[in-house]
Structure formats: C-alpha cells, structure tokens
Amino acid sequence: MQKMVAMNVKVKDYTNRVIGVVKEKYGLKDKGEALDKFAELCGEDFVESEVREEVIREVIESCERHIKKYGFRKTSIEELDKLCRGE
C-alpha cells in the first residue's frame, strides 16, 4: 500500500466541481479518493509512475538473454530498414 499524505487545500469552484464529478463517476467515497483517481488518470502526463521491482527484473533478464544470444553487435541502418519493412 502506498503512503498517505494529509492535505488541506483551497481550490477554485471549477476544480471542486471536476473532483466532485470524478467522485460520482467512479463511485468513490470522498474527494480525496477522487483526487487520487484523477492523478491516476492524468498524472503520467507530468510524472512517471513507480516501476514495480518485478518489471525491472524482467527487463534485466530480457537484456541478459539478448546479450547472450547476440552479444554487443551493432545493427546497421540497412538491417533496421529491413526489419521495419518485415522482410
């Protein structure tokens, strides 16, 4: 579970209405949950979400498999073009 932070904020009427609509649309119990949902929906435009440790492990393992199979050879522009065209 993620850490919770207490906030006391003043917002414009429009912001209050938007958060109220999010609360109702998703059946949330309070505007704090609605603000969390809004951040979940729009936050990645501003801040990257945290990556789970298992995802990092999968990427590392995938890279290690690739290096074992192909080494550190470079791909030429011609090879990339050929791959992109599906040849």
Secondary structure as GFF3:
##gff-version 3
##sequence-region A 1 87
A	DSSP	alpha_helix	13	25	.	.	.	ID=ss1
A	DSSP	alpha_helix	31	42	.	.	.	ID=ss2
A	DSSP	three_ten_helix	43	45	.	.	.	ID=ss3
A	DSSP	alpha_helix	53	70	.	.	.	ID=ss4
A	DSSP	alpha_helix	77	85	.	.	.	ID=ss5
###
